[in-house]
Amino acid sequence: MVKFTSSLPLIVMLAVTAGFAVPQVAQARQHGDNLLIHRVQQEKGMNLPSRGMSMGQVEKTWGTPQRKLSPRGGDTSKHPQINRWEYANFIVYFEHSHVIHSVLNTPAGNNTNPASVN
């Protein structure tokens, strides 16, 4: 028969530590969810390029972007070429030459300096 008396304090410590960690994780998740909800509400209220617009339409409507970041992907049909254009308040993502998504350029979005990942 195996005795677990020596590992009992360790199990108790792990259980207590886990009990303290859960509220912190839940609080961080709730804070992140609030930031995401706030950001989505902001994006809905703004005039951003919409899905399906061409590069020409975006440039005609919002002007020349501050930066056109180098394209990514394009090596296979499963990885189409993705282009990113940076404007003062938002970033536009293109698949080939059409908009797939536009996002606000906010600190909450962790995209304040997209060129740093370029």
C-alpha positions as CSV (number, residue, x, y, z in Angstrom):
1,M,0.0,0.0,0.0
2,V,1.3,3.5,-0.9
3,K,1.1,6.3,1.5
4,F,0.4,9.8,0.2
5,T,0.8,11.7,3.4
6,S,4.1,13.4,2.3
7,S,2.4,14.8,-0.9
8,L,-0.7,16.0,0.9
9,P,0.7,19.4,1.7
10,L,1.7,19.8,-1.9
11,I,-1.8,18.9,-3.1
12,V,-3.3,21.4,-0.7
13,M,-1.0,24.2,-1.8
14,L,-1.8,23.5,-5.5
15,A,-5.5,23.6,-4.7
16,V,-5.3,26.8,-2.8
17,T,-3.1,28.4,-5.5
18,A,-5.5,27.4,-8.2
19,G,-8.4,28.9,-6.2
20,F,-6.6,32.2,-6.1
21,A,-5.7,32.1,-9.8
22,V,-9.2,31.5,-11.1
23,P,-10.7,34.9,-10.1
24,Q,-7.7,36.7,-11.7
25,V,-8.0,34.8,-14.9
26,A,-11.8,35.5,-15.0
27,Q,-11.2,39.2,-14.3
28,A,-8.6,39.4,-17.1
29,R,-10.9,37.7,-19.5
30,Q,-13.8,40.0,-18.6
31,H,-11.6,43.1,-19.1
32,G,-10.4,41.7,-22.5
33,D,-14.0,41.0,-23.5
34,N,-15.0,44.6,-22.5
35,L,-12.2,46.0,-24.6
36,L,-13.2,43.9,-27.6
37,I,-16.9,44.9,-27.2
38,H,-15.9,48.6,-27.0
39,R,-13.7,48.3,-30.0
40,V,-16.4,46.6,-32.1
41,Q,-18.9,49.3,-31.2
42,Q,-16.3,52.0,-32.2
43,E,-15.7,50.3,-35.5
44,K,-19.5,50.1,-36.3
45,G,-19.8,53.8,-35.7
46,M,-16.9,54.7,-38.1
47,N,-16.7,55.0,-41.8
48,L,-14.2,52.2,-42.6
49,P,-13.6,50.4,-45.9
50,S,-16.0,47.5,-46.2
51,R,-15.5,43.9,-47.2
52,G,-15.2,43.5,-51.0
53,M,-14.1,47.0,-51.9
54,S,-11.1,47.1,-54.3
55,M,-7.8,48.8,-53.6
56,G,-8.7,51.5,-56.1
57,Q,-12.0,52.2,-54.4
58,V,-10.3,52.4,-51.0
59,E,-7.6,54.7,-52.3
60,K,-10.2,56.9,-54.1
61,T,-12.4,57.2,-50.9
62,W,-9.7,57.5,-48.2
63,G,-6.7,58.7,-50.1
64,T,-3.2,57.3,-50.2
65,P,-2.4,55.3,-47.1
66,Q,0.4,56.4,-44.8
67,R,2.1,53.1,-45.4
68,K,1.6,50.1,-47.7
69,L,3.2,47.2,-45.8
70,S,4.9,44.5,-47.7
71,P,2.5,41.6,-48.8
72,R,2.5,38.3,-47.0
73,G,1.6,34.9,-48.2
74,G,0.8,34.1,-51.9
75,D,2.9,31.0,-52.0
76,T,-0.1,28.7,-52.5
77,S,-3.8,28.8,-53.2
78,K,-4.4,28.0,-49.5
79,H,-2.3,31.0,-48.5
80,P,-3.4,33.9,-50.7
81,Q,-1.5,37.2,-50.8
82,I,-2.5,39.5,-48.0
83,N,-1.7,43.2,-48.2
84,R,-2.0,45.7,-45.4
85,W,-2.5,49.5,-45.7
86,E,-2.0,51.7,-42.8
87,Y,-4.0,54.9,-42.4
88,A,-3.9,57.3,-39.5
89,N,-6.9,55.7,-37.6
90,F,-7.3,52.3,-39.2
91,I,-5.6,49.4,-41.0
92,V,-7.1,47.7,-44.1
93,Y,-6.4,44.1,-44.9
94,F,-6.7,43.0,-48.5
95,E,-6.8,39.5,-49.9
96,H,-5.2,39.9,-53.4
97,S,-6.8,43.3,-54.2
98,H,-10.1,43.3,-52.2
99,V,-10.8,44.3,-48.6
100,I,-11.3,41.4,-46.2
101,H,-11.2,43.5,-43.0
102,S,-10.7,46.9,-41.6
103,V,-9.7,47.5,-38.0
104,L,-9.2,50.6,-35.8
105,N,-5.6,51.4,-35.1
106,T,-5.9,51.4,-31.3
107,P,-3.6,50.3,-28.5
108,A,-6.3,47.9,-27.4
109,G,-6.0,46.1,-30.7
110,N,-2.2,45.7,-30.4
111,N,-1.8,47.0,-33.9
112,T,-0.3,50.5,-33.2
113,N,2.9,49.7,-35.0
114,P,2.2,47.0,-37.6
115,A,5.5,47.8,-39.4
116,S,7.4,46.3,-36.4
117,V,6.2,42.8,-37.3
118,N,6.9,43.4,-41.0
